[in-house]
Amino acid sequence: MNTRQANIPEDHPKIQKPKVGVIIGNLGTPDATDYWSMRRYLKEFLSDRRVIDYSPWVWKPILNLILLRRPFSSGNAYKEIWNNEENESPLLTITKSQAQKLKVKFKTEYGDDVLIDFCMRYGNPSTESTLKKMVSRGCTKVIFFPLYPQYAAPTTATANDQVFKSLMKLNWQPSIRTVPPYFDNIDFIKAVSTSITAAYKKSKFKPQHLVVSYHGVPERYLMNGDPYHCQCQKTTRLIREKLNWKESELTTAFQSKFGPEKWVGPSTIDLVADLAKSGNESIAIIAPSFASDCVETLEEICGEISESFIEAGGKNFLYIPCLNDDKAHIDMFFKIIKKELLGWI
């Protein structure tokens, strides 16, 4: 509700009661699976210098060639997993649900003093539009929460960059806090470990090995000081310790390799084939670098990576879903955000 101070002239623009806004941000999604929707999405994504940091003189001609054909193959991949009922990607469906469940929790505890919304780094709703909406509703302070457990320049950093770029277009900038990565958060580790235990109990077969798969990055990122690879390794170690498993029972791997240069490894698609060839007929795989199931999990892991395992002689493949909008996941987000609210509420 709008409020007006007694000493403000009648013709003064309306001033709303100050609020705190919380924006959860995910990677992004195309608006549809057709060629032009996919092309717009891929162009925005692959033009980001945080994602592809080659010289524009080198990369732009390559990108133009990629954009001739890639929208077709990417569109087909999205069609395999598309939420036809809502006409949107699963990533968008899940992120909307996460935001809605957080709204309910914050409304119960803080009333109208804290507003919750979500945005996408690429595609819609954009970071800029969501931030502007928050400001228009009276948010003078905003917490931005990039939903990436492990920090990486092509994910966390570019999401934060987009917030800061959006601030440059505002006359009245809100104060901003960004939430740090939560790769070793005790509630995160517990929630992931619990999901593994539950999936194993429900499974009709007992996996002989667990593959803990993370989105990959070029090896030079690690050599240049990006902490992502190390944070992934720590997440796996903490999960193993929480489960009280032996080191031989699970392996960290990296998926989604793109381009000719060397990436951190081992490669998930190659590792599952090697596991099958070495006598592992049944395996499970989980992807704790993703807060929501998306094309990299539902299509790549359940499709290409599963096929690699079966073609190499494997028989039983179990994919353990991301935490998505599970209660433990939402409760963890709530606790993290409450901590960031200290001094503001």
Backbone hydrogen bonds, N-H to C=O, Kabsch-Sander energy under -0.5 kcal/mol:
donor,donor_aa,acceptor,acceptor_aa,energy
3,T,15,I,-1.4
8,I,5,Q,-1.7
12,H,9,P,-1.6
15,I,3,T,-0.7
16,Q,14,K,-0.5
17,K,1,M,-0.8
19,K,138,G,-2.1
20,V,113,D,-2.7
21,G,141,K,-3.1
22,V,115,L,-2.8
23,I,143,I,-2.9
24,I,22,V,-0.5
24,I,117,D,-2.3
25,G,145,F,-2.6
26,N,119,C,-2.2
29,T,122,Y,-1.3
38,M,34,D,-2.4
39,R,35,Y,-2.5
40,R,36,W,-2.3
41,Y,37,S,-2.0
42,L,38,M,-3.0
43,K,39,R,-2.6
44,E,40,R,-2.1
45,F,41,Y,-2.5
46,L,42,L,-3.2
47,S,43,K,-1.1
48,D,45,F,-1.0
51,V,48,D,-1.0
52,I,48,D,-2.7
53,D,51,V,-0.6
58,V,55,S,-1.3
59,W,55,S,-3.0
60,K,56,P,-2.4
62,I,58,V,-0.8
63,L,59,W,-3.2
64,N,60,K,-2.4
65,L,61,P,-1.4
66,I,62,I,-2.4
67,L,63,L,-2.6
68,L,65,L,-1.2
69,R,65,L,-0.8
69,R,66,I,-0.7
70,R,66,I,-2.9
72,F,69,R,-1.6
73,S,69,R,-1.2
74,S,70,R,-3.0
75,G,71,P,-1.8
76,N,72,F,-2.0
77,A,73,S,-1.8
78,Y,74,S,-2.3
79,K,75,G,-2.1
80,E,76,N,-1.2
81,I,77,A,-0.6
81,I,78,Y,-1.0
82,W,78,Y,-1.4
83,N,88,E,-2.3
84,N,82,W,-1.4
87,N,83,N,-1.4
88,E,83,N,-1.7
93,T,89,S,-2.1
94,I,90,P,-2.9
95,T,91,L,-2.4
96,K,92,L,-2.4
97,S,93,T,-1.7
98,Q,94,I,-2.6
99,A,95,T,-2.4
100,Q,96,K,-2.4
101,K,97,S,-2.5
102,L,98,Q,-1.9
103,K,99,A,-2.3
104,V,100,Q,-1.8
105,K,101,K,-1.7
106,F,102,L,-2.8
107,K,103,K,-2.6
108,T,104,V,-1.9
109,E,105,K,-1.5
110,Y,106,F,-3.4
111,G,107,K,-1.5
113,D,110,Y,-1.7
115,L,20,V,-2.6
117,D,22,V,-2.3
119,C,24,I,-2.1
120,M,125,P,-2.9
121,R,26,N,-2.3
122,Y,27,L,-1.9
124,N,29,T,-0.6
127,T,120,M,-0.7
130,T,126,S,-2.0
131,L,127,T,-2.5
132,K,128,E,-2.4
133,K,129,S,-1.9
134,M,130,T,-2.1
135,V,131,L,-2.3
136,S,132,K,-2.4
137,R,133,K,-1.0
137,R,134,M,-0.6
138,G,135,V,-1.8
139,C,134,M,-2.0
140,T,19,K,-1.7
140,T,138,G,-0.8
141,K,19,K,-1.2
142,V,175,S,-3.1
143,I,21,G,-3.2
144,F,142,V,-0.5
144,F,177,R,-3.4
145,F,23,I,-3.3
145,F,143,I,-0.5
147,L,25,G,-3.0
148,Y,146,P,-2.3
155,T,152,A,-1.2
156,T,152,A,-0.8
157,A,152,A,-1.7
158,T,153,A,-1.2
159,A,155,T,-1.9
160,N,156,T,-2.3
161,D,157,A,-2.8
162,Q,158,T,-1.8
163,V,159,A,-1.2
164,F,160,N,-2.2
165,K,161,D,-2.6
166,S,162,Q,-1.9
167,L,163,V,-1.8
168,M,164,F,-1.0
169,K,166,S,-1.4
170,L,167,L,-1.8
173,Q,171,N,-0.7
175,S,140,T,-2.6
177,R,142,V,-2.2
179,V,144,F,-2.4
182,Y,149,P,-0.6
183,F,149,P,-1.3
185,N,182,Y,-1.7
189,I,185,N,-2.6
190,K,186,I,-2.0
191,A,187,D,-2.4
192,V,188,F,-2.5
193,S,189,I,-2.5
194,T,190,K,-2.6
195,S,191,A,-2.0
196,I,192,V,-1.8
197,T,193,S,-2.4
198,A,194,T,-2.5
199,A,195,S,-2.1
200,Y,196,I,-2.4
201,K,197,T,-1.9
202,K,198,A,-1.8
203,S,199,A,-1.5
208,Q,282,S,-3.2
209,H,282,S,-0.7
210,L,249,E,-2.0
211,V,284,A,-2.8
212,V,210,L,-0.6
212,V,251,T,-3.0
213,S,211,V,-0.9
213,S,286,I,-2.8
214,Y,253,A,-2.5
216,G,255,Q,-2.6
219,E,262,K,-2.4
221,Y,218,P,-1.5
222,L,218,P,-0.7
222,L,219,E,-0.5
223,M,219,E,-1.8
224,N,220,R,-1.8
225,G,222,L,-1.6
226,D,221,Y,-2.6
231,Q,227,P,-2.5
232,C,228,Y,-2.4
233,Q,229,H,-2.0
234,K,230,C,-2.0
235,T,231,Q,-2.3
236,T,232,C,-2.3
237,R,233,Q,-2.2
238,L,234,K,-2.7
239,I,235,T,-2.2
240,R,236,T,-2.7
241,E,237,R,-2.5
242,K,238,L,-2.3
243,L,239,I,-2.3
244,N,240,R,-1.0
245,W,240,R,-2.2
249,E,246,K,-1.7
250,L,247,E,-1.0
251,T,210,L,-2.1
253,A,212,V,-2.4
254,F,266,P,-2.7
255,Q,214,Y,-2.7
264,V,217,V,-2.4
268,T,254,F,-2.2
271,L,267,S,-2.9
272,V,268,T,-2.4
273,A,269,I,-0.7
274,D,270,D,-2.3
275,L,271,L,-2.5
276,A,272,V,-1.9
277,K,273,A,-2.4
278,S,274,D,-1.5
279,G,276,A,-1.6
280,N,275,L,-2.5
281,E,279,G,-1.1
283,I,316,N,-2.3
284,A,209,H,-2.5
285,I,318,L,-2.4
286,I,211,V,-2.3
287,A,320,I,-0.5
289,S,213,S,-0.5
290,F,287,A,-1.5
291,A,147,L,-0.6
297,T,294,C,-0.9
298,L,294,C,-3.1
299,E,294,C,-0.5
299,E,295,V,-1.2
300,E,295,V,-2.3
301,I,296,E,-0.9
302,C,297,T,-1.8
303,G,299,E,-0.9
304,E,299,E,-0.9
305,I,300,E,-2.9
306,S,301,I,-1.4
307,E,303,G,-2.5
308,S,304,E,-2.0
309,F,305,I,-1.6
310,I,306,S,-2.3
311,E,307,E,-2.9
312,A,308,S,-1.0
313,G,310,I,-1.7
314,G,309,F,-2.5
315,K,281,E,-2.4
316,N,281,E,-2.9
318,L,283,I,-2.2
319,Y,317,F,-0.5
320,I,285,I,-2.8
320,I,318,L,-0.5
324,N,291,A,-0.7
326,D,323,L,-2.6
329,H,326,D,-0.6
330,I,326,D,-2.3
331,D,327,K,-2.9
332,M,328,A,-1.7
333,F,329,H,-2.4
334,F,330,I,-2.6
335,K,331,D,-2.0
336,I,332,M,-2.3
337,I,333,F,-2.7
338,K,334,F,-2.4
339,K,335,K,-1.8
340,E,336,I,-1.6
341,L,337,I,-1.4
342,L,339,K,-1.1
344,W,341,L,-2.7
345,I,341,L,-1.7
